[in-house]
Amino acid sequence: MTEQSFTAATPDNTIFVRVALGGHTLGVQIEPAAMRRPAAEIAQRIMACNDVAYLKGQLVIRTELEVRSIPVDDMPTEQDLADAERKLAEL
């Protein structure tokens, strides 16, 4: 698999997170408008974005493993991603 990256953003597009296919965070971008929020809220939004971007990558890996008939029982599912996206949308 090539090194891909996945991005997620808050609904107001003030915080963006990019995560590598391997799961590590490549970058966080915080727009000036987000800096008006309390630090705990900014952190919560960064973590929610990170979760969504990470799960997008995990689903790519899951699909690749399924194609190879490798068990994926312990890997994140589409439902996990949907739950993370819902949580992010509610922030």
PDB file with one MODEL, atoms N, CA, C and O in Angstrom:
MODEL        1
ATOM      1  N   MET A   1       0.841  -1.185   0.000  1.00  0.00           N
ATOM      2  CA  MET A   1       0.000   0.000   0.000  1.00  0.00           C
ATOM      3  C   MET A   1       0.887   1.249   0.000  1.00  0.00           C
ATOM      4  O   MET A   1       1.903   1.311   0.692  1.00  0.00           O
ATOM      5  N   THR A   2       0.487   2.208  -0.770  1.00  0.00           N
ATOM      6  CA  THR A   2       1.244   3.454  -0.797  1.00  0.00           C
ATOM      7  C   THR A   2       0.874   4.295   0.411  1.00  0.00           C
ATOM      8  O   THR A   2      -0.171   4.097   1.031  1.00  0.00           O
ATOM      9  N   GLU A   3       1.747   5.232   0.733  1.00  0.00           N
ATOM     10  CA  GLU A   3       1.489   6.110   1.888  1.00  0.00           C
ATOM     11  C   GLU A   3       0.484   7.175   1.482  1.00  0.00           C
ATOM     12  O   GLU A   3       0.825   8.147   0.807  1.00  0.00           O
ATOM     13  N   GLN A   4      -0.741   6.982   1.896  1.00  0.00           N
ATOM     14  CA  GLN A   4      -1.826   7.915   1.643  1.00  0.00           C
ATOM     15  C   GLN A   4      -2.056   8.729   2.904  1.00  0.00           C
ATOM     16  O   GLN A   4      -1.540   8.405   3.974  1.00  0.00           O
ATOM     17  N   SER A   5      -2.833   9.784   2.761  1.00  0.00           N
ATOM     18  CA  SER A   5      -3.242  10.534   3.949  1.00  0.00           C
ATOM     19  C   SER A   5      -4.717  10.865   3.830  1.00  0.00           C
ATOM     20  O   SER A   5      -5.291  10.885   2.741  1.00  0.00           O
ATOM     21  N   PHE A   6      -5.311  11.125   4.984  1.00  0.00           N
ATOM     22  CA  PHE A   6      -6.746  11.353   5.075  1.00  0.00           C
ATOM     23  C   PHE A   6      -6.978  12.598   5.915  1.00  0.00           C
ATOM     24  O   PHE A   6      -6.304  12.816   6.921  1.00  0.00           O
ATOM     25  N   THR A   7      -7.926  13.402   5.498  1.00  0.00           N
ATOM     26  CA  THR A   7      -8.180  14.678   6.163  1.00  0.00           C
ATOM     27  C   THR A   7      -9.603  14.725   6.695  1.00  0.00           C
ATOM     28  O   THR A   7     -10.525  14.164   6.102  1.00  0.00           O
ATOM     29  N   ALA A   8      -9.761  15.396   7.808  1.00  0.00           N
ATOM     30  CA  ALA A   8     -11.088  15.676   8.357  1.00  0.00           C
ATOM     31  C   ALA A   8     -11.077  17.113   8.865  1.00  0.00           C
ATOM     32  O   ALA A   8     -10.043  17.640   9.276  1.00  0.00           O
ATOM     33  N   ALA A   9     -12.238  17.725   8.827  1.00  0.00           N
ATOM     34  CA  ALA A   9     -12.375  19.119   9.265  1.00  0.00           C
ATOM     35  C   ALA A   9     -13.639  19.276  10.091  1.00  0.00           C
ATOM     36  O   ALA A   9     -14.598  18.517   9.954  1.00  0.00           O
ATOM     37  N   THR A  10     -13.613  20.281  10.950  1.00  0.00           N
ATOM     38  CA  THR A  10     -14.809  20.605  11.719  1.00  0.00           C
ATOM     39  C   THR A  10     -15.876  21.142  10.761  1.00  0.00           C
ATOM     40  O   THR A  10     -15.546  21.621   9.676  1.00  0.00           O
ATOM     41  N   PRO A  11     -17.139  21.067  11.151  1.00  0.00           N
ATOM     42  CA  PRO A  11     -18.212  21.551  10.271  1.00  0.00           C
ATOM     43  C   PRO A  11     -18.040  23.012   9.840  1.00  0.00           C
ATOM     44  O   PRO A  11     -18.451  23.392   8.744  1.00  0.00           O
ATOM     45  N   ASP A  12     -17.432  23.823  10.705  1.00  0.00           N
ATOM     46  CA  ASP A  12     -17.238  25.239  10.353  1.00  0.00           C
ATOM     47  C   ASP A  12     -15.919  25.488   9.627  1.00  0.00           C
ATOM     48  O   ASP A  12     -15.558  26.635   9.364  1.00  0.00           O
ATOM     49  N   ASN A  13     -15.205  24.417   9.305  1.00  0.00           N
ATOM     50  CA  ASN A  13     -13.930  24.503   8.567  1.00  0.00           C
ATOM     51  C   ASN A  13     -12.902  25.403   9.243  1.00  0.00           C
ATOM     52  O   ASN A  13     -12.184  26.148   8.577  1.00  0.00           O
ATOM     53  N   THR A  14     -12.837  25.327  10.568  1.00  0.00           N
ATOM     54  CA  THR A  14     -11.827  26.115  11.277  1.00  0.00           C
ATOM     55  C   THR A  14     -10.695  25.248  11.826  1.00  0.00           C
ATOM     56  O   THR A  14      -9.654  25.768  12.228  1.00  0.00           O
ATOM     57  N   ILE A  15     -10.895  23.934  11.845  1.00  0.00           N
ATOM     58  CA  ILE A  15      -9.848  23.010  12.294  1.00  0.00           C
ATOM     59  C   ILE A  15      -9.782  21.866  11.300  1.00  0.00           C
ATOM     60  O   ILE A  15     -10.802  21.282  10.932  1.00  0.00           O
ATOM     61  N   PHE A  16      -8.549  21.551  10.864  1.00  0.00           N
ATOM     62  CA  PHE A  16      -8.300  20.472   9.913  1.00  0.00           C
ATOM     63  C   PHE A  16      -7.211  19.577  10.489  1.00  0.00           C
ATOM     64  O   PHE A  16      -6.257  20.055  11.103  1.00  0.00           O
ATOM     65  N   VAL A  17      -7.365  18.276  10.284  1.00  0.00           N
ATOM     66  CA  VAL A  17      -6.347  17.321  10.722  1.00  0.00           C
ATOM     67  C   VAL A  17      -6.078  16.362   9.566  1.00  0.00           C
ATOM     68  O   VAL A  17      -6.999  15.903   8.890  1.00  0.00           O
ATOM     69  N   ARG A  18      -4.798  16.072   9.357  1.00  0.00           N
ATOM     70  CA  ARG A  18      -4.396  15.116   8.316  1.00  0.00           C
ATOM     71  C   ARG A  18      -3.663  13.970   8.987  1.00  0.00           C
ATOM     72  O   ARG A  18      -2.752  14.186   9.786  1.00  0.00           O
ATOM     73  N   VAL A  19      -4.070  12.731   8.652  1.00  0.00           N
ATOM     74  CA  VAL A  19      -3.515  11.531   9.261  1.00  0.00           C
ATOM     75  C   VAL A  19      -3.004  10.606   8.158  1.00  0.00           C
ATOM     76  O   VAL A  19      -3.660  10.448   7.128  1.00  0.00           O
ATOM     77  N   ALA A  20      -1.850  10.000   8.367  1.00  0.00           N
ATOM     78  CA  ALA A  20      -1.278   9.064   7.409  1.00  0.00           C
ATOM     79  C   ALA A  20      -2.017   7.735   7.457  1.00  0.00           C
ATOM     80  O   ALA A  20      -2.679   7.418   8.446  1.00  0.00           O
ATOM     81  N   LEU A  21      -1.904   6.972   6.402  1.00  0.00           N
ATOM     82  CA  LEU A  21      -2.513   5.652   6.347  1.00  0.00           C
ATOM     83  C   LEU A  21      -2.071   4.804   7.532  1.00  0.00           C
ATOM     84  O   LEU A  21      -2.859   4.020   8.061  1.00  0.00           O
ATOM     85  N   GLY A  22      -0.837   4.953   7.947  1.00  0.00           N
ATOM     86  CA  GLY A  22      -0.316   4.202   9.081  1.00  0.00           C
ATOM     87  C   GLY A  22      -0.886   4.624  10.418  1.00  0.00           C
ATOM     88  O   GLY A  22      -0.675   3.941  11.420  1.00  0.00           O
ATOM     89  N   GLY A  23      -1.607   5.740  10.456  1.00  0.00           N
ATOM     90  CA  GLY A  23      -2.292   6.154  11.670  1.00  0.00           C
ATOM     91  C   GLY A  23      -1.703   7.344  12.396  1.00  0.00           C
ATOM     92  O   GLY A  23      -2.327   7.881  13.310  1.00  0.00           O
ATOM     93  N   HIS A  24      -0.499   7.770  12.001  1.00  0.00           N
ATOM     94  CA  HIS A  24       0.080   8.902  12.723  1.00  0.00           C
ATOM     95  C   HIS A  24      -0.413  10.240  12.132  1.00  0.00           C
ATOM     96  O   HIS A  24      -0.679  10.364  10.937  1.00  0.00           O
ATOM     97  N   THR A  25      -0.518  11.212  13.018  1.00  0.00           N
ATOM     98  CA  THR A  25      -0.998  12.534  12.621  1.00  0.00           C
ATOM     99  C   THR A  25       0.104  13.267  11.881  1.00  0.00           C
ATOM    100  O   THR A  25       1.225  13.390  12.374  1.00  0.00           O
ATOM    101  N   LEU A  26      -0.222  13.748  10.701  1.00  0.00           N
ATOM    102  CA  LEU A  26       0.744  14.479   9.885  1.00  0.00           C
ATOM    103  C   LEU A  26       0.658  15.982  10.095  1.00  0.00           C
ATOM    104  O   LEU A  26       1.647  16.697   9.937  1.00  0.00           O
ATOM    105  N   GLY A  27      -0.520  16.453  10.447  1.00  0.00           N
ATOM    106  CA  GLY A  27      -0.644  17.893  10.628  1.00  0.00           C
ATOM    107  C   GLY A  27      -1.981  18.302  11.191  1.00  0.00           C
ATOM    108  O   GLY A  27      -2.990  17.612  11.045  1.00  0.00           O
ATOM    109  N   VAL A  28      -1.955  19.450  11.840  1.00  0.00           N
ATOM    110  CA  VAL A  28      -3.164  20.074  12.387  1.00  0.00           C
ATOM    111  C   VAL A  28      -3.138  21.527  11.961  1.00  0.00           C
ATOM    112  O   VAL A  28      -2.129  22.213  12.130  1.00  0.00           O
ATOM    113  N   GLN A  29      -4.237  21.994  11.412  1.00  0.00           N
ATOM    114  CA  GLN A  29      -4.355  23.397  11.024  1.00  0.00           C
ATOM    115  C   GLN A  29      -5.513  24.003  11.797  1.00  0.00           C
ATOM    116  O   GLN A  29      -6.631  23.489  11.773  1.00  0.00           O
ATOM    117  N   ILE A  30      -5.230  25.098  12.482  1.00  0.00           N
ATOM    118  CA  ILE A  30      -6.253  25.793  13.258  1.00  0.00           C
ATOM    119  C   ILE A  30      -6.384  27.203  12.702  1.00  0.00           C
ATOM    120  O   ILE A  30      -5.440  27.992  12.740  1.00  0.00           O
ATOM    121  N   GLU A  31      -7.560  27.501  12.189  1.00  0.00           N
ATOM    122  CA  GLU A  31      -7.811  28.824  11.640  1.00  0.00           C
ATOM    123  C   GLU A  31      -8.005  29.830  12.780  1.00  0.00           C
ATOM    124  O   GLU A  31      -8.397  29.444  13.881  1.00  0.00           O
ATOM    125  N   PRO A  32      -7.736  31.112  12.527  1.00  0.00           N
ATOM    126  CA  PRO A  32      -7.869  32.126  13.578  1.00  0.00           C
ATOM    127  C   PRO A  32      -9.230  32.130  14.272  1.00  0.00           C
ATOM    128  O   PRO A  32      -9.307  32.370  15.477  1.00  0.00           O
ATOM    129  N   ALA A  33     -10.300  31.867  13.527  1.00  0.00           N
ATOM    130  CA  ALA A  33     -11.639  31.874  14.137  1.00  0.00           C
ATOM    131  C   ALA A  33     -11.771  30.824  15.236  1.00  0.00           C
ATOM    132  O   ALA A  33     -12.500  31.033  16.206  1.00  0.00           O
ATOM    133  N   ALA A  34     -11.086  29.715  15.097  1.00  0.00           N
ATOM    134  CA  ALA A  34     -11.161  28.656  16.110  1.00  0.00           C
ATOM    135  C   ALA A  34     -10.461  29.064  17.401  1.00  0.00           C
ATOM    136  O   ALA A  34     -10.785  28.550  18.472  1.00  0.00           O
ATOM    137  N   MET A  35      -9.522  29.970  17.308  1.00  0.00           N
ATOM    138  CA  MET A  35      -8.743  30.365  18.479  1.00  0.00           C
ATOM    139  C   MET A  35      -9.572  31.162  19.490  1.00  0.00           C
ATOM    140  O   MET A  35      -9.110  31.424  20.600  1.00  0.00           O
ATOM    141  N   ARG A  36     -10.773  31.540  19.117  1.00  0.00           N
ATOM    142  CA  ARG A  36     -11.659  32.243  20.054  1.00  0.00           C
ATOM    143  C   ARG A  36     -12.338  31.269  21.018  1.00  0.00           C
ATOM    144  O   ARG A  36     -12.931  31.688  22.012  1.00  0.00           O
ATOM    145  N   ARG A  37     -12.252  30.002  20.729  1.00  0.00           N
ATOM    146  CA  ARG A  37     -12.893  28.971  21.562  1.00  0.00           C
ATOM    147  C   ARG A  37     -12.004  28.632  22.751  1.00  0.00           C
ATOM    148  O   ARG A  37     -10.796  28.859  22.702  1.00  0.00           O
ATOM    149  N   PRO A  38     -12.589  28.089  23.823  1.00  0.00           N
ATOM    150  CA  PRO A  38     -11.777  27.632  24.959  1.00  0.00           C
ATOM    151  C   PRO A  38     -10.831  26.508  24.517  1.00  0.00           C
ATOM    152  O   PRO A  38     -11.146  25.745  23.603  1.00  0.00           O
ATOM    153  N   ALA A  39      -9.694  26.417  25.162  1.00  0.00           N
ATOM    154  CA  ALA A  39      -8.677  25.425  24.788  1.00  0.00           C
ATOM    155  C   ALA A  39      -9.221  24.001  24.806  1.00  0.00           C
ATOM    156  O   ALA A  39      -8.902  23.206  23.922  1.00  0.00           O
ATOM    157  N   ALA A  40     -10.033  23.675  25.795  1.00  0.00           N
ATOM    158  CA  ALA A  40     -10.586  22.314  25.885  1.00  0.00           C
ATOM    159  C   ALA A  40     -11.476  22.004  24.677  1.00  0.00           C
ATOM    160  O   ALA A  40     -11.495  20.874  24.189  1.00  0.00           O
ATOM    161  N   GLU A  41     -12.197  22.992  24.209  1.00  0.00           N
ATOM    162  CA  GLU A  41     -13.064  22.790  23.046  1.00  0.00           C
ATOM    163  C   GLU A  41     -12.233  22.625  21.778  1.00  0.00           C
ATOM    164  O   GLU A  41     -12.565  21.806  20.921  1.00  0.00           O
ATOM    165  N   ILE A  42     -11.178  23.382  21.656  1.00  0.00           N
ATOM    166  CA  ILE A  42     -10.276  23.232  20.504  1.00  0.00           C
ATOM    167  C   ILE A  42      -9.687  21.822  20.514  1.00  0.00           C
ATOM    168  O   ILE A  42      -9.652  21.154  19.480  1.00  0.00           O
ATOM    169  N   ALA A  43      -9.232  21.377  21.664  1.00  0.00           N
ATOM    170  CA  ALA A  43      -8.647  20.038  21.780  1.00  0.00           C
ATOM    171  C   ALA A  43      -9.670  18.969  21.413  1.00  0.00           C
ATOM    172  O   ALA A  43      -9.341  18.011  20.714  1.00  0.00           O
ATOM    173  N   GLN A  44     -10.901  19.122  21.876  1.00  0.00           N
ATOM    174  CA  GLN A  44     -11.961  18.155  21.567  1.00  0.00           C
ATOM    175  C   GLN A  44     -12.197  18.084  20.060  1.00  0.00           C
ATOM    176  O   GLN A  44     -12.388  17.000  19.508  1.00  0.00           O
ATOM    177  N   ARG A  45     -12.183  19.220  19.410  1.00  0.00           N
ATOM    178  CA  ARG A  45     -12.407  19.261  17.964  1.00  0.00           C
ATOM    179  C   ARG A  45     -11.230  18.647  17.205  1.00  0.00           C
ATOM    180  O   ARG A  45     -11.428  17.955  16.207  1.00  0.00           O
ATOM    181  N   ILE A  46     -10.020  18.896  17.671  1.00  0.00           N
ATOM    182  CA  ILE A  46      -8.847  18.286  17.038  1.00  0.00           C
ATOM    183  C   ILE A  46      -8.931  16.765  17.165  1.00  0.00           C
ATOM    184  O   ILE A  46      -8.698  16.048  16.192  1.00  0.00           O
ATOM    185  N   MET A  47      -9.258  16.277  18.345  1.00  0.00           N
ATOM    186  CA  MET A  47      -9.337  14.827  18.555  1.00  0.00           C
ATOM    187  C   MET A  47     -10.443  14.199  17.710  1.00  0.00           C
ATOM    188  O   MET A  47     -10.269  13.103  17.177  1.00  0.00           O
ATOM    189  N   ALA A  48     -11.577  14.885  17.587  1.00  0.00           N
ATOM    190  CA  ALA A  48     -12.671  14.352  16.774  1.00  0.00           C
ATOM    191  C   ALA A  48     -12.279  14.301  15.298  1.00  0.00           C
ATOM    192  O   ALA A  48     -12.591  13.334  14.605  1.00  0.00           O
ATOM    193  N   CYS A  49     -11.600  15.333  14.822  1.00  0.00           N
ATOM    194  CA  CYS A  49     -11.109  15.325  13.439  1.00  0.00           C
ATOM    195  C   CYS A  49     -10.098  14.202  13.243  1.00  0.00           C
ATOM    196  O   CYS A  49     -10.135  13.489  12.239  1.00  0.00           O
ATOM    197  N   ASN A  50      -9.205  14.051  14.201  1.00  0.00           N
ATOM    198  CA  ASN A  50      -8.191  13.004  14.116  1.00  0.00           C
ATOM    199  C   ASN A  50      -8.845  11.624  14.051  1.00  0.00           C
ATOM    200  O   ASN A  50      -8.425  10.768  13.272  1.00  0.00           O
ATOM    201  N   ASP A  51      -9.871  11.415  14.867  1.00  0.00           N
ATOM    202  CA  ASP A  51     -10.576  10.130  14.862  1.00  0.00           C
ATOM    203  C   ASP A  51     -11.161   9.831  13.478  1.00  0.00           C
ATOM    204  O   ASP A  51     -11.012   8.722  12.966  1.00  0.00           O
ATOM    205  N   VAL A  52     -11.812  10.800  12.888  1.00  0.00           N
ATOM    206  CA  VAL A  52     -12.430  10.596  11.575  1.00  0.00           C
ATOM    207  C   VAL A  52     -11.364  10.303  10.519  1.00  0.00           C
ATOM    208  O   VAL A  52     -11.504   9.353   9.748  1.00  0.00           O
ATOM    209  N   ALA A  53     -10.319  11.096  10.476  1.00  0.00           N
ATOM    210  CA  ALA A  53      -9.270  10.885   9.481  1.00  0.00           C
ATOM    211  C   ALA A  53      -8.599   9.521   9.678  1.00  0.00           C
ATOM    212  O   ALA A  53      -8.332   8.812   8.708  1.00  0.00           O
ATOM    213  N   TYR A  54      -8.331   9.161  10.925  1.00  0.00           N
ATOM    214  CA  TYR A  54      -7.719   7.865  11.234  1.00  0.00           C
ATOM    215  C   TYR A  54      -8.612   6.714  10.767  1.00  0.00           C
ATOM    216  O   TYR A  54      -8.136   5.762  10.148  1.00  0.00           O
ATOM    217  N   LEU A  55      -9.895   6.808  11.065  1.00  0.00           N
ATOM    218  CA  LEU A  55     -10.812   5.731  10.692  1.00  0.00           C
ATOM    219  C   LEU A  55     -10.965   5.606   9.182  1.00  0.00           C
ATOM    220  O   LEU A  55     -11.154   4.501   8.673  1.00  0.00           O
ATOM    221  N   LYS A  56     -10.887   6.708   8.465  1.00  0.00           N
ATOM    222  CA  LYS A  56     -10.901   6.634   7.001  1.00  0.00           C
ATOM    223  C   LYS A  56      -9.742   5.774   6.509  1.00  0.00           C
ATOM    224  O   LYS A  56      -9.918   4.938   5.622  1.00  0.00           O
ATOM    225  N   GLY A  57      -8.573   5.973   7.076  1.00  0.00           N
ATOM    226  CA  GLY A  57      -7.414   5.175   6.709  1.00  0.00           C
ATOM    227  C   GLY A  57      -7.571   3.718   7.097  1.00  0.00           C
ATOM    228  O   GLY A  57      -7.205   2.824   6.334  1.00  0.00           O
ATOM    229  N   GLN A  58      -8.112   3.476   8.279  1.00  0.00           N
ATOM    230  CA  GLN A  58      -8.305   2.100   8.724  1.00  0.00           C
ATOM    231  C   GLN A  58      -9.265   1.343   7.807  1.00  0.00           C
ATOM    232  O   GLN A  58      -9.098   0.142   7.593  1.00  0.00           O
ATOM    233  N   LEU A  59     -10.259   2.028   7.269  1.00  0.00           N
ATOM    234  CA  LEU A  59     -11.184   1.363   6.358  1.00  0.00           C
ATOM    235  C   LEU A  59     -10.531   1.033   5.025  1.00  0.00           C
ATOM    236  O   LEU A  59     -10.891   0.041   4.391  1.00  0.00           O
ATOM    237  N   VAL A  60      -9.583   1.843   4.592  1.00  0.00           N
ATOM    238  CA  VAL A  60      -8.822   1.514   3.376  1.00  0.00           C
ATOM    239  C   VAL A  60      -8.019   0.242   3.625  1.00  0.00           C
ATOM    240  O   VAL A  60      -7.994  -0.658   2.785  1.00  0.00           O
ATOM    241  N   ILE A  61      -7.366   0.172   4.774  1.00  0.00           N
ATOM    242  CA  ILE A  61      -6.591  -1.023   5.118  1.00  0.00           C
ATOM    243  C   ILE A  61      -7.513  -2.229   5.232  1.00  0.00           C
ATOM    244  O   ILE A  61      -7.195  -3.309   4.735  1.00  0.00           O
ATOM    245  N   ARG A  62      -8.642  -2.046   5.879  1.00  0.00           N
ATOM    246  CA  ARG A  62      -9.601  -3.146   6.046  1.00  0.00           C
ATOM    247  C   ARG A  62     -10.027  -3.710   4.688  1.00  0.00           C
ATOM    248  O   ARG A  62     -10.058  -4.924   4.492  1.00  0.00           O
ATOM    249  N   THR A  63     -10.350  -2.821   3.763  1.00  0.00           N
ATOM    250  CA  THR A  63     -10.766  -3.251   2.426  1.00  0.00           C
ATOM    251  C   THR A  63      -9.669  -4.046   1.740  1.00  0.00           C
ATOM    252  O   THR A  63      -9.930  -5.082   1.130  1.00  0.00           O
ATOM    253  N   GLU A  64      -8.449  -3.560   1.842  1.00  0.00           N
ATOM    254  CA  GLU A  64      -7.314  -4.260   1.227  1.00  0.00           C
ATOM    255  C   GLU A  64      -7.140  -5.653   1.832  1.00  0.00           C
ATOM    256  O   GLU A  64      -6.874  -6.613   1.109  1.00  0.00           O
ATOM    257  N   LEU A  65      -7.287  -5.766   3.131  1.00  0.00           N
ATOM    258  CA  LEU A  65      -7.152  -7.066   3.791  1.00  0.00           C
ATOM    259  C   LEU A  65      -8.296  -7.999   3.410  1.00  0.00           C
ATOM    260  O   LEU A  65      -8.085  -9.196   3.217  1.00  0.00           O
ATOM    261  N   GLU A  66      -9.493  -7.458   3.304  1.00  0.00           N
ATOM    262  CA  GLU A  66     -10.646  -8.271   2.902  1.00  0.00           C
ATOM    263  C   GLU A  66     -10.445  -8.837   1.500  1.00  0.00           C
ATOM    264  O   GLU A  66     -10.790  -9.989   1.237  1.00  0.00           O
ATOM    265  N   VAL A  67      -9.891  -8.032   0.607  1.00  0.00           N
ATOM    266  CA  VAL A  67      -9.619  -8.487  -0.751  1.00  0.00           C
ATOM    267  C   VAL A  67      -8.660  -9.683  -0.727  1.00  0.00           C
ATOM    268  O   VAL A  67      -8.754 -10.585  -1.560  1.00  0.00           O
ATOM    269  N   ARG A  68      -7.751  -9.673   0.227  1.00  0.00           N
ATOM    270  CA  ARG A  68      -6.764 -10.754   0.361  1.00  0.00           C
ATOM    271  C   ARG A  68      -7.274 -11.898   1.244  1.00  0.00           C
ATOM    272  O   ARG A  68      -6.526 -12.825   1.556  1.00  0.00           O
ATOM    273  N   SER A  69      -8.534 -11.830   1.642  1.00  0.00           N
ATOM    274  CA  SER A  69      -9.152 -12.844   2.509  1.00  0.00           C
ATOM    275  C   SER A  69      -8.452 -12.978   3.858  1.00  0.00           C
ATOM    276  O   SER A  69      -8.364 -14.071   4.417  1.00  0.00           O
ATOM    277  N   ILE A  70      -7.959 -11.863   4.369  1.00  0.00           N
ATOM    278  CA  ILE A  70      -7.334 -11.825   5.689  1.00  0.00           C
ATOM    279  C   ILE A  70      -8.397 -11.375   6.688  1.00  0.00           C
ATOM    280  O   ILE A  70      -9.093 -10.391   6.437  1.00  0.00           O
ATOM    281  N   PRO A  71      -8.537 -12.075   7.817  1.00  0.00           N
ATOM    282  CA  PRO A  71      -9.562 -11.702   8.799  1.00  0.00           C
ATOM    283  C   PRO A  71      -9.395 -10.254   9.285  1.00  0.00           C
ATOM    284  O   PRO A  71      -8.286  -9.782   9.533  1.00  0.00           O
ATOM    285  N   VAL A  72     -10.536  -9.575   9.409  1.00  0.00           N
ATOM    286  CA  VAL A  72     -10.533  -8.169   9.818  1.00  0.00           C
ATOM    287  C   VAL A  72     -11.480  -7.932  10.999  1.00  0.00           C
ATOM    288  O   VAL A  72     -11.946  -6.813  11.213  1.00  0.00           O
ATOM    289  N   ASP A  73     -11.757  -8.982  11.754  1.00  0.00           N
ATOM    290  CA  ASP A  73     -12.736  -8.900  12.837  1.00  0.00           C
ATOM    291  C   ASP A  73     -12.450  -7.799  13.853  1.00  0.00           C
ATOM    292  O   ASP A  73     -13.387  -7.209  14.391  1.00  0.00           O
ATOM    293  N   ASP A  74     -11.196  -7.512  14.124  1.00  0.00           N
ATOM    294  CA  ASP A  74     -10.839  -6.530  15.153  1.00  0.00           C
ATOM    295  C   ASP A  74     -10.623  -5.128  14.603  1.00  0.00           C
ATOM    296  O   ASP A  74     -10.259  -4.222  15.352  1.00  0.00           O
ATOM    297  N   MET A  75     -10.838  -4.939  13.323  1.00  0.00           N
ATOM    298  CA  MET A  75     -10.599  -3.634  12.715  1.00  0.00           C
ATOM    299  C   MET A  75     -11.849  -2.764  12.764  1.00  0.00           C
ATOM    300  O   MET A  75     -12.968  -3.270  12.847  1.00  0.00           O
ATOM    301  N   PRO A  76     -11.646  -1.442  12.711  1.00  0.00           N
ATOM    302  CA  PRO A  76     -12.798  -0.526  12.663  1.00  0.00           C
ATOM    303  C   PRO A  76     -13.697  -0.829  11.462  1.00  0.00           C
ATOM    304  O   PRO A  76     -13.256  -1.365  10.446  1.00  0.00           O
ATOM    305  N   THR A  77     -14.960  -0.471  11.616  1.00  0.00           N
ATOM    306  CA  THR A  77     -15.963  -0.719  10.585  1.00  0.00           C
ATOM    307  C   THR A  77     -16.510   0.597  10.030  1.00  0.00           C
ATOM    308  O   THR A  77     -16.203   1.678  10.532  1.00  0.00           O
ATOM    309  N   GLU A  78     -17.317   0.479   8.994  1.00  0.00           N
ATOM    310  CA  GLU A  78     -18.015   1.647   8.441  1.00  0.00           C
ATOM    311  C   GLU A  78     -18.859   2.323   9.523  1.00  0.00           C
ATOM    312  O   GLU A  78     -18.976   3.548   9.560  1.00  0.00           O
ATOM    313  N   GLN A  79     -19.442   1.507  10.399  1.00  0.00           N
ATOM    314  CA  GLN A  79     -20.257   2.068  11.482  1.00  0.00           C
ATOM    315  C   GLN A  79     -19.410   2.897  12.441  1.00  0.00           C
ATOM    316  O   GLN A  79     -19.861   3.933  12.929  1.00  0.00           O
ATOM    317  N   ASP A  80     -18.177   2.444  12.716  1.00  0.00           N
ATOM    318  CA  ASP A  80     -17.278   3.218  13.575  1.00  0.00           C
ATOM    319  C   ASP A  80     -16.993   4.579  12.950  1.00  0.00           C
ATOM    320  O   ASP A  80     -16.994   5.600  13.639  1.00  0.00           O
ATOM    321  N   LEU A  81     -16.751   4.586  11.644  1.00  0.00           N
ATOM    322  CA  LEU A  81     -16.512   5.854  10.955  1.00  0.00           C
ATOM    323  C   LEU A  81     -17.764   6.727  10.996  1.00  0.00           C
ATOM    324  O   LEU A  81     -17.675   7.926  11.261  1.00  0.00           O
ATOM    325  N   ALA A  82     -18.910   6.143  10.740  1.00  0.00           N
ATOM    326  CA  ALA A  82     -20.161   6.918  10.774  1.00  0.00           C
ATOM    327  C   ALA A  82     -20.383   7.524  12.153  1.00  0.00           C
ATOM    328  O   ALA A  82     -20.808   8.673  12.266  1.00  0.00           O
ATOM    329  N   ASP A  83     -20.098   6.762  13.196  1.00  0.00           N
ATOM    330  CA  ASP A  83     -20.249   7.281  14.562  1.00  0.00           C
ATOM    331  C   ASP A  83     -19.301   8.445  14.817  1.00  0.00           C
ATOM    332  O   ASP A  83     -19.686   9.445  15.423  1.00  0.00           O
ATOM    333  N   ALA A  84     -18.058   8.313  14.354  1.00  0.00           N
ATOM    334  CA  ALA A  84     -17.072   9.380  14.541  1.00  0.00           C
ATOM    335  C   ALA A  84     -17.464  10.623  13.744  1.00  0.00           C
ATOM    336  O   ALA A  84     -17.308  11.746  14.223  1.00  0.00           O
ATOM    337  N   GLU A  85     -17.968  10.423  12.537  1.00  0.00           N
ATOM    338  CA  GLU A  85     -18.404  11.560  11.721  1.00  0.00           C
ATOM    339  C   GLU A  85     -19.607  12.258  12.357  1.00  0.00           C
ATOM    340  O   GLU A  85     -19.705  13.485  12.329  1.00  0.00           O
ATOM    341  N   ARG A  86     -20.507  11.482  12.923  1.00  0.00           N
ATOM    342  CA  ARG A  86     -21.665  12.080  13.618  1.00  0.00           C
ATOM    343  C   ARG A  86     -21.205  12.905  14.809  1.00  0.00           C
ATOM    344  O   ARG A  86     -21.678  14.020  15.024  1.00  0.00           O
ATOM    345  N   LYS A  87     -20.278  12.347  15.582  1.00  0.00           N
ATOM    346  CA  LYS A  87     -19.746  13.072  16.745  1.00  0.00           C
ATOM    347  C   LYS A  87     -19.089  14.391  16.309  1.00  0.00           C
ATOM    348  O   LYS A  87     -19.286  15.430  16.939  1.00  0.00           O
ATOM    349  N   LEU A  88     -18.314  14.331  15.231  1.00  0.00           N
ATOM    350  CA  LEU A  88     -17.667  15.537  14.718  1.00  0.00           C
ATOM    351  C   LEU A  88     -18.705  16.549  14.248  1.00  0.00           C
ATOM    352  O   LEU A  88     -18.571  17.744  14.511  1.00  0.00           O
ATOM    353  N   ALA A  89     -19.720  16.088  13.567  1.00  0.00           N
ATOM    354  CA  ALA A  89     -20.762  16.989  13.044  1.00  0.00           C
ATOM    355  C   ALA A  89     -21.531  17.678  14.173  1.00  0.00           C
ATOM    356  O   ALA A  89     -22.043  18.784  14.000  1.00  0.00           O
ATOM    357  N   GLU A  90     -21.608  17.020  15.323  1.00  0.00           N
ATOM    358  CA  GLU A  90     -22.362  17.581  16.455  1.00  0.00           C
ATOM    359  C   GLU A  90     -21.566  18.603  17.267  1.00  0.00           C
ATOM    360  O   GLU A  90     -22.119  19.248  18.158  1.00  0.00           O
ATOM    361  N   LEU A  91     -20.303  18.753  16.975  1.00  0.00           N
ATOM    362  CA  LEU A  91     -19.484  19.712  17.734  1.00  0.00           C
ATOM    363  C   LEU A  91     -19.801  21.146  17.330  1.00  0.00           C
ATOM    364  O   LEU A  91     -19.209  22.084  17.864  1.00  0.00           O
TER     365      LEU A  91
ENDMDL
END
